[in-house]
Amino acid sequence: MYKRTLGLTALLKKKSFFLFGPRGTGKTTLIKHTLSNATVIDLLESKTYRNYLRNPSILSDQKLKPIVVIDEIQKLPELLDEVHRLIESERLTFLLTGSSSRKLKRGGANLLAGRAWWAELFPLTSYEIPDFDLLTYLNRGGLPVVYPSDEYVEELRAYTSLYLREEIQNEALTRKIVQFSEFLELIALSNGEEISFQSIAGDCGVSPNSIKNYIQILEDTLLAFPLKPFTKTKRRKAISRSKLYFFDIGVTNSLANRGEILEGSELFGKAFEHFILLEVRAFLSYARKNIKMFYWRSTSRFEVDLILGDKWAIEIKSSKLIYGKHLKGIRALKEEGNIQNFAVISCDQNERTTQDDIVIFPWKVFLDKLWKGEII
């Protein structure tokens, strides 16, 4: 088992929690090894699900331990009324896990009015993988079953098939499963690019409104997340379209039918940028940092890959040597004067600082400092 960064025990000392993460990220394994003394109710077990479906109030009739885990809570949102009551009356602590927030957000479910906070579990990060190998990760991604497997292509193919079958079809999130499958491949091919609803709709043969709905399904089922544009620039007008990134590089590769990613290739550069974004996203969540992620692109085509609040503007380059041409976007943004720190993360071998205070980080150095809490 991998040692995960997310500390469930510490979290549950503070509050009850919703814990969400895509299937296969290791929620069940983490709970098993961390909360061995908890009462666990698994709604994926058909008999358990049927019992609670018939009568949610039987939750209150059980002898429950001080910590109660309800796995896949989105399958039975009605249980949240009982959870709410037990938090109030019995002072029990709940961990409510799920792989989709769609039914809870859109079905009028009782979200416990602040009595439970929100946490996420992501695929494995570089910090959690002993003897981490970048090229292996860029090909396989970070799902705990996939990363160490020699049959990672088959594992990823099975995972994406399972997602379509169970998360989309069984939950009846869309009736057009064939069109949605085609959309998934197209959106994976444009991972990390600005979203054009009109263009994708034309390629898929559906309406732009359908594409908006499909993207919302991806976000609600945690398969993808938006990177919103940074628009607080005055000298240069900013693009206002969001980008979309999948939650895992391996899943992206599989959906897009990519071949092997080789060092120095164009796909290597795209996957490397994706990797850094995923690492930063996971760190911010696990460290409970309320810092938003953005990207910036001007109408005159200057671009910076990642902006963290007003603290950092970060360009991500897979080049082995960073020099002037790589710094045009970040220098253009620096002229605005509204970001505190500027950096480039790359495959460069040496950490250094330019004369205008842009830090050049080798990716290993940056991630080491990030996970030690020295960046943010």
C-alpha positions in Angstrom: 0.0 0.0 0.0 1.1 3.5 -0.7 1.3 5.9 2.2 -1.2 8.6 1.3 -0.8 12.3 2.2 -4.4 12.9 3.1 -4.7 12.4 6.9 -8.2 11.2 7.6 -7.7 10.8 11.4 -6.5 14.4 11.7 -9.4 15.6 9.6 -12.1 13.7 11.5 -10.8 15.1 14.8 -12.1 18.5 13.6 -15.3 17.7 11.9 -17.4 15.3 9.9 -16.3 15.2 6.2 -17.5 14.5 2.7 -14.6 12.7 1.0 -14.9 12.7 -2.8 -12.6 11.3 -5.4 -12.9 9.4 -8.7 -13.2 5.7 -8.6 -9.9 3.9 -8.3 -8.1 6.6 -6.4 -7.9 4.5 -3.2 -10.7 5.8 -0.9 -11.7 2.3 0.3 -8.1 1.2 0.9 -7.2 4.4 2.7 -10.3 4.0 5.0 -9.5 0.3 5.7 -6.0 1.1 6.8 -6.7 4.4 8.6 -10.1 3.9 10.3 -10.0 0.3 11.3 -12.3 1.0 14.4 -15.0 2.8 12.5 -18.5 1.5 11.6 -18.4 1.1 7.8 -21.6 1.1 5.7 -20.9 0.2 2.1 -23.7 1.2 -0.3 -22.1 -0.6 -3.2 -23.1 -3.8 -1.4 -26.5 -4.6 -2.9 -28.1 -6.0 0.3 -27.0 -3.1 2.4 -28.2 -0.6 -0.3 -31.6 -2.3 -0.4 -32.0 -2.3 3.3 -31.3 1.4 3.6 -33.3 2.3 0.5 -36.4 0.7 2.1 -35.9 2.4 5.5 -33.1 5.0 5.9 -34.0 5.4 9.6 -32.4 2.0 10.5 -29.2 3.9 10.6 -30.3 5.3 13.9 -31.3 1.9 15.2 -27.8 0.5 14.9 -25.1 0.4 17.5 -22.7 2.8 15.9 -19.1 3.5 16.7 -18.0 7.1 17.3 -16.8 7.3 13.7 -19.1 6.2 11.0 -18.1 5.7 7.3 -20.8 5.6 4.6 -19.2 4.6 1.3 -20.7 5.9 -1.9 -23.2 8.2 -0.2 -24.4 9.7 -3.6 -26.2 6.4 -4.2 -28.7 7.2 -1.4 -28.8 10.9 -0.6 -31.9 10.3 1.6 -29.5 8.9 4.3 -28.1 12.4 4.9 -31.2 13.4 6.9 -30.4 10.6 9.3 -26.7 11.6 9.3 -27.6 15.2 10.1 -29.8 14.1 13.1 -27.1 11.8 14.5 -24.4 14.4 14.3 -26.7 16.7 16.3 -28.1 14.3 18.8 -25.4 11.7 19.3 -22.3 13.8 18.4 -21.1 11.1 16.0 -18.5 11.9 13.4 -19.2 10.8 9.8 -17.0 10.3 6.8 -19.2 10.3 3.7 -17.4 9.1 0.6 -18.4 9.3 -3.0 -17.2 9.2 -6.6 -19.7 11.7 -7.8 -21.3 14.8 -6.3 -23.8 15.3 -9.1 -26.8 13.7 -7.4 -26.0 15.5 -4.1 -25.6 18.9 -5.7 -28.5 18.7 -8.2 -31.0 16.5 -6.3 -31.7 18.9 -3.4 -29.8 16.6 -1.0 -29.2 17.6 2.6 -25.6 18.8 2.5 -25.6 19.1 6.3 -25.5 22.9 6.5 -21.8 23.2 7.3 -21.8 20.2 9.8 -19.5 18.4 7.4 -16.6 19.8 5.5 -15.3 18.8 2.1 -12.1 16.9 1.2 -10.9 15.1 -1.9 -8.6 12.2 -2.7 -6.6 12.3 -5.9 -4.5 9.8 -7.8 -1.0 9.1 -6.4 1.3 12.1 -6.4 5.1 12.0 -6.9 5.4 12.6 -3.1 3.5 9.3 -2.4 5.4 7.1 -4.8 8.7 5.6 -3.7 11.4 5.8 -6.4 9.2 8.0 -8.5 9.9 7.9 -12.2 8.6 10.8 -14.3 8.4 9.0 -17.7 6.6 6.1 -16.1 4.1 8.5 -14.5 3.5 10.5 -17.7 2.6 7.2 -19.5 0.6 5.5 -16.7 -0.8 8.2 -14.5 -1.3 7.9 -10.8 -4.2 5.4 -10.2 -2.8 3.0 -7.5 -3.7 -0.1 -9.5 -2.3 1.3 -12.7 1.0 2.9 -11.9 2.9 -0.3 -10.8 1.3 -2.5 -13.4 3.1 -3.9 -16.4 -0.3 -4.2 -18.1 -1.1 -0.5 -17.5 -2.6 -0.1 -21.0 -5.2 -2.8 -20.3 -5.8 -1.5 -16.8 -6.6 2.0 -18.2 -8.8 0.6 -20.9 -10.8 -1.3 -18.4 -11.0 1.8 -16.1 -12.4 4.0 -18.9 -14.9 1.3 -19.9 -16.0 0.9 -16.3 -16.4 4.7 -16.0 -18.7 4.8 -19.0 -20.7 1.9 -17.9 -21.1 2.6 -14.2 -20.8 6.3 -13.7 -22.6 7.5 -16.8 -24.9 4.8 -18.1 -26.0 3.2 -14.8 -26.6 6.6 -13.2 -28.5 7.7 -16.4 -26.6 11.0 -16.5 -27.1 11.2 -20.3 -29.2 9.2 -22.7 -26.7 9.7 -25.6 -24.0 7.4 -24.4 -22.5 6.9 -27.9 -22.2 10.6 -28.5 -20.8 11.0 -25.0 -18.2 8.4 -25.6 -17.1 10.2 -28.8 -17.1 13.5 -26.8 -14.8 11.9 -24.2 -12.2 11.1 -26.9 -12.3 14.5 -28.4 -12.1 16.4 -25.1 -9.2 14.2 -24.0 -7.4 15.1 -27.2 -7.8 18.7 -26.4 -6.9 18.3 -22.7 -5.4 21.5 -21.4 -6.7 23.7 -24.2 -9.2 26.4 -24.1 -12.8 25.1 -24.4 -14.7 26.1 -27.5 -18.3 24.7 -27.1 -19.1 25.5 -30.7 -16.1 23.7 -32.2 -16.5 20.6 -30.0 -20.2 20.5 -30.7 -19.5 20.5 -34.5 -17.0 17.7 -34.2 -19.4 15.6 -32.0 -22.6 16.3 -34.0 -24.5 17.6 -31.0 -25.6 21.1 -29.8 -23.3 23.4 -27.8 -25.7 23.1 -24.9 -25.1 19.3 -24.9 -21.4 19.9 -24.8 -21.9 22.2 -21.8 -23.9 19.5 -20.1 -21.3 16.8 -20.9 -18.5 19.0 -19.5 -20.6 19.5 -16.3 -21.0 15.8 -16.1 -17.2 15.4 -16.2 -16.8 17.9 -13.4 -19.6 16.5 -11.2 -18.2 13.0 -11.6 -14.7 14.3 -10.8 -13.2 13.1 -14.1 -12.1 16.6 -15.0 -11.7 20.1 -13.6 -11.7 23.6 -15.1 -8.7 25.9 -15.0 -10.3 29.4 -15.2 -8.7 32.4 -16.8 -6.9 35.1 -14.9 -8.4 38.3 -16.1 -7.0 41.0 -13.7 -4.7 42.5 -16.3 -4.9 46.1 -17.6 -2.1 46.5 -20.1 -3.0 43.4 -22.1 -6.5 42.1 -22.4 -7.0 38.6 -21.2 -8.8 35.6 -22.9 -11.9 34.7 -20.9 -12.3 31.0 -21.8 -11.5 28.2 -19.3 -9.4 25.2 -20.0 -10.3 21.7 -19.0 -7.9 19.1 -17.5 -8.6 15.4 -16.7 -7.9 14.2 -13.2 -5.3 11.7 -14.3 -2.7 11.6 -17.0 -3.0 7.9 -17.7 -6.8 8.2 -18.1 -6.2 11.1 -20.5 -3.8 9.0 -22.5 -6.2 6.1 -22.7 -9.2 8.2 -23.7 -7.2 10.0 -26.4 -5.7 6.8 -27.7 -2.2 8.1 -27.3 0.8 5.9 -27.9 3.8 5.7 -25.7 5.0 9.1 -24.5 8.7 9.6 -25.2 11.0 12.1 -23.6 11.4 15.2 -25.8 8.3 14.7 -27.8 5.4 17.1 -28.1 3.2 14.8 -26.0 5.9 14.8 -23.3 5.7 18.5 -23.0 1.9 18.4 -22.7 1.9 15.6 -20.2 4.6 17.3 -18.2 2.5 20.5 -17.9 -0.5 18.4 -16.9 1.6 16.6 -14.3 2.8 19.8 -12.6 -0.8 21.1 -12.5 -2.1 17.9 -10.9 0.7 18.0 -8.2 -0.1 21.6 -7.3 -3.8 20.9 -7.2 -3.4 17.9 -4.9 -1.0 19.8 -2.6 -3.4 22.8 -2.2 -6.3 20.4 -1.4 -4.3 18.2 1.1 -2.7 21.2 2.8 -6.2 22.9 3.0 -4.9 25.9 1.2 -7.7 28.2 0.0 -5.7 29.4 -3.1 -7.3 29.3 -6.5 -5.6 28.2 -9.7 -5.8 30.1 -12.9 -4.0 30.4 -16.2 -3.4 33.6 -18.2 -3.4 34.3 -21.9 -3.6 37.7 -23.6 -5.3 38.4 -26.8 -1.8 39.1 -28.2 -0.9 35.5 -27.3 1.3 35.9 -24.3 0.5 33.0 -21.9 1.4 31.8 -18.4 0.4 28.2 -17.6 -0.4 28.5 -13.9 -1.3 31.3 -11.5 -1.8 30.7 -7.8 -3.9 33.5 -6.4 -1.7 36.6 -6.3 1.2 34.6 -4.9 2.8 32.9 -7.9 2.8 33.0 -11.7 4.4 29.8 -13.1 5.4 28.8 -16.6 5.8 25.1 -17.2 8.3 24.0 -19.8 9.7 20.5 -20.4 12.9 22.0 -21.9 16.3 21.0 -20.4 17.6 24.6 -20.7 15.6 27.7 -20.0 16.5 30.9 -21.6 15.0 34.2 -22.9 12.4 32.9 -25.3 10.8 30.8 -22.6 10.2 33.9 -20.4 8.3 36.1 -22.7 4.9 35.3 -21.3 5.9 35.5 -17.7 7.7 38.8 -18.2 4.7 40.2 -19.9 2.5 39.3 -16.9 5.2 40.6 -14.5 4.8 44.1 -16.0 1.2 44.1 -14.6 2.6 44.3 -11.1 -0.2 42.2 -9.4 1.6 38.9 -8.7 4.2 38.5 -6.0 6.5 35.7 -7.3 7.4 34.4 -10.7 8.9 31.0 -11.7 9.6 28.5 -14.5 9.4 24.8 -13.7 11.3 22.7 -16.2 13.7 19.8 -16.8 16.6 22.2 -16.4 19.3 20.8 -14.1 20.1 23.9 -12.1 18.0 26.1 -9.8 18.8 29.8 -10.4 17.2 33.2 -10.5 17.3 35.7 -13.4 18.3 39.3 -13.0 14.6 40.2 -13.0 13.8 37.8 -10.2 12.2 34.9 -12.1 13.2 31.6 -10.4 14.1 28.7 -12.6 13.1 25.5 -10.8 14.1 22.0 -11.9 10.9 20.1 -11.4 12.2 17.8 -8.7 13.4 20.8 -6.7 10.1 22.6 -7.1 8.0 19.6 -6.0 10.3 18.8 -3.1 9.8 22.4 -1.8 6.1 22.4 -2.6 5.4 19.2 -0.6 7.5 20.5 2.3 5.4 23.7 2.4 8.2 26.0 1.3 6.5 27.3 -1.8 3.1 28.3 -0.4 
